[in-house]
Amino acid sequence: MSRLPLDERIPYAALVAGLAVLTLALGLASVAIGYVPFDLGAAFGDLLGGRATLPALVLAELRIPRAALGLLVGFSLGLTGAAMQGWLRNPLAEPGLVGVSSAAALGAVVVFYSGLSATVALALPLGGMAGAAAAALLLNVMAARGAGTTTLVIGGIAINSLAGSLTALALNLAPNPYAALEIVFWLMGSLADRSTDQLWLVLPPMLAGWALTLSGARALDALTLGEDTARSLGFNLAALRVRLIAGAALAVGSAVSVTGAVGFVGLVGPHLLRPLVGARPGRLLPVSGLAGASLTLAADIAVRLLPTRPELKLGVVTALIGAPFLIALIWRLRREEP
């Protein structure tokens, strides 16, 4: 894969700052854009003044949680995608490769199927997080018994297949077509109608997942020289695997448990920024997170601007963008092969 010469790259601090400003601007735009126009400044004034006006309630209960979740979910997907690509040294790796996303979706589907989602307000995200935790526990047990990277990837593929099959079984056995339709719509991914309670529920595990993933930055840099060289430099690759799997479970599992499946963000984000940071997976992590947040917020804004009612699902829009990108990436990698 081609790299920009060192002197032509954007300075790393400027790149981080620019992406942070872009993410903030898109977050503010997400708060400002909605189906019902109102005076945003007055709404913020009412909210800060404690006045329970309708615009203030819409801002506090709908728009701010939606924008905040878009930022958090996108950052989690972008960060974890870069970590998976650095760990596996495979540009086609993405957060769902270890099975956490599918397991989280299955956990949420079980909650749908059991009817708990209609009686317990936070049952859906809790079910998704339980599914992600189960997948991570299984993978970490495999890692603790000395399984290599290839074995863990195969285990992740098996978890993906099993979770997908059980999800399909739940859809097949749904008691009525409306229940099946609700499950299908949720699986498409969306940030619409998410609440502040869901935001506060997923924030702590996401932050913990980010910390675990970022803690492996230096080890990922060393891994580019080969596993033997990384070990000789004093890095524990078994511990790195555990940290990355646990980080993916906490960050991506929490994201999927609230929004459903939002694909390709973790694949596209790292590839857009990799040429600007060179062969440094550790430096790619935070900028990929910011790129993922920007992509998710931009896609969610597009969902609301498109003249379709009901609105398109966020996962549909990211797939429509990401699938052609993946095809182009595969074609480019094929042409670069000797």
N, C-alpha and C positions, 0 to 999 in steps of 0.2 A: 504494500500500500504506500502511495507516495506521501512524503512529508514536506512541509514547507521548510526552507532553510531557516536556521535559527534566528538570523537577523531580520527575517521577514515576518516572523510570528508576532502576534499582538502580545505585549507584555502581560504576564500572567495576572498581575494585580489589576490592570486595566480591563482584562477580559472578565474577571470575577465581578468587578464593579459595574461594568456595562451590562452583564447578564442580570445582576441584582436589580439595577434600575429598570431594565426591561420587564422583569418579573413583577416588580412593584407597580409599574405603570399598567400592566395587564391586569393585575389584581384590582387596582382602582377602577379600571374600565369595566371589569366584571361586576363590581359593586354598582356602578352607575347604570349598567344596561339591564333592562328588564322589560316585561310585557306591559307594565303600567307606568307611564311617565309621571314623575313628581319632582318637586324641588329638592335636589339631593342635599344642598346646603342647609335648607330648613329642616330636613329630616334628621341630619346629623345634629343640628342644634336642639331639636326636640329630644333626641336620644340622649345627648349629654346632659340636658336639663331635666331628665327624668319625666318628660311629658309623654304619656302613652297615646300618641296620635297614630293613625293608621300608617302613614309613611315611616314613622320611627319603628313601628312593629315589623313592617315588611323588611326594613333595613336590618334590624337586629335578628330576626328569626329566619329570614330567607336569604337575603343577598350576601350579607357578611359571612355566614356559615358556608354558603356555596363557594364564594371566592376563596375563603381560607382553606376549605377542603380541596379545592382544585389545586392550590399551591402545594399543600402537604402531600396529596396523592401523587402529583406530578414529580415532586422532588424525590419521593420514595422510589418511584419507578425508574427515574433517570439515574439516581445514585446506585440503586441495586443492579440495574442493567450494566453500568460501567464496571461494577465490582465483579459481576459474573463473567463478563468478557475478559477482564484482566486475570481472574482466577483460572479460567479454562483456556485462556489464550486463544479464544475463538471469537471472531467478530460477529458471528451469528447468534451468540448466546444472549439470553434475555431473562428477566426475573422469573418467569414461569417455568424455567427449565428444571428446577429442582422440585417441582410439584406443589409448591406452597400456594400458588394462585388457585389452582384447580381444587385443592383441598379446602381452601377458604370458601370458594364458591359452593362446594358441596355442603360445608357446614351451614351456610346460609340457606341453601335449598332444603336441607333437613328441617330447619326452623320453619320455613314456608310450609312444607309438607305436613308438619305436625300441628300447624295452626297457632304456634306460640307467637308468631309475628303479629297476630291480630289481638293478642291479649297482653303481651309484655312489650313495652315501648322499645327497649334496647335489645330485645331477643335476637334480632337479625344480625347486628354487628357482633354481638357476643358469640353467636353461632359460627359466624365466619372466622372470628379469631380463634375459636376452639378448633376448627378444622385446620387452620394454619399451624397451630401449636402441635396438633397430632402429627402432621407431616414432618415438622421440624424435629420433633422428638424421635420419630422413626429414623430420619436421616442422621441425627446425632448419635443414636445408638450404633448405627452402621459405622460412622466415623470413629467412635470410641473403640470399636473392635478392629481397627486398623484398615478399614476399607480405603482403597485408593480413590483418586479423583474420578477415574472412569467408572468405577463401581457405584459411586455416589450419583453420578449423572444417570447411569442406567436405573438406579433406584428411583431417582426423580422422574424419569420417563414412565416407570411402572406406576408410581403414585399418580401421575397425570392421567394415565390410561384408566386406572381403577376409579379415580374420582370422576372422570368423564363418563364412564360406564354407569356408575351409581347415580349420577345426575340424570342421565338419560332414562334410567330405570324409574327414578322418581317422577319424571315427566310422563312416562308411559303409564304409571299407576296412579297418576293424579286423580282425585275423586271427581273432579268436574273440569270442563275445559277452561273455566275462568281461573282456577287455581294454576293450571298449566300455563296459561297465558301470562299470569302475574310473574311466575318463575322465569319464563322466557324473557319478558321485558326487563326484569332485574338483572339477568345474566348479560344483557346487552351493555350494561354500564351507564350510569347517569349520576349527575350531581344535583339534579332537581329535587326540591323539597327535602333536603337534608337539614337536620336541626342542630342547634347549638349543643344539645346533649350528646349527639353523635360525634361532634367535633371534639369535645372535651374527653370523650371516651377513648378515641383513637390517638389523641395527641401524645400521651405518655409512652405507649409502646412504639410509636413511630420515632420519637426522639431517641429512645433506647436503641432501636434498630439502626438509626443513623450513626449513633456513637460507635456501635459495634463494627459497622461497615467501614467507617472512616478510620478506625483504629488499625485496620489492615493495610493502610495506604503504602507504608514503607515496604511491607512484605510483598505487596503486589508489584512494586517497582523492582524488587530484587528477583521476583519470579520471572521477569522478562529475560533474565540471563540463564534460566533453566533451573529445575528443581534442585539439582545437586549443588549448584552455585549458591542458591538461596539458603540451603541448609548450611553450607560452609560459612556463610555470613552470619549465622546464628539465628535464623528465623525458623520457628516451629511451624511447619506447613500443616500439620494436623490441627494445631490450635487455630490457624488461619481458617481452615475449612469450617471448623465449628463456629467461629465468629461470623463468617459470611453467611452460613446457613441460618444461624440464629437471627442475624440482622435482617435477612430476607424475610424470615417468618414474621418478625415483629413489624417491619415497615410495610412490606407488600401484603402480608396477611391482613393487617389492619386496613390498608387501603381497599383491598378487594371486599372486605367485610362490610364496608360502608357504601362503596360506589358500584360494586359489581365488577365485571371484567372490562378493563380499559387496556386494550392491547397496543403493542408497537411503540409506545412512548419510551420504554426502557431499551428498545433497540435503536430507534432513530436518534434520540438525544445524544448518546455517546459518539455516534458516527459523525454527527454534525460538528462536534467540538474536538474530536481526536486530532485532526490535522493541525489544530492551533496550539496543542500542548505537546506534540511529539510523542515519543514512545515512553510516556510516563503515566502508567495507569493510576498511580496515586494522585497525581495532579488532576487527572480527568474526573475523579469522583465528584468533588463539589460543583464543578462547572456543568457536569452532566446532570446533576440534581437540579440546578437552576434552569438548564435547558429543558428538562422534563417538566418542570413547573410552568415554564413559559408556554410550551407546546400544549399542555393540558388546559391552561387558562384560555389560550387562543382558540382551541377547538371548542371549548365550552361557550365562549363568546359567539363563535360562528353558529353554534347550535341555536342560539337565541335570535340571531340575526336572519337566519334562513327563513323564508316565508312558508314554513310547513307547520301545520297543527294537526295532531300533537307534535311537539318538537322531536327531532331526531335524537336518538340515543347517542351519548358521548362515545361509547365504544364503537359504534358504527362509523362515526366521523373519523376517529383515529385509525380505524382499520382501512377506510378508504384512502387515507393519506399514507399510512404505513405500508400497506401491501405493495403498491407500486415502488415505494422506496426500497423495500426488501428485494424485489425483482431486479431493480437497477443495481443494488449492491451485489447480489449474486452474479449478475452479468459482468460487473467490473472485476470482481475477484476471479472469475473464470478467465477473463482476458489477461489478468496479471500472472496467472499460473505459467510456469516455464513449460 
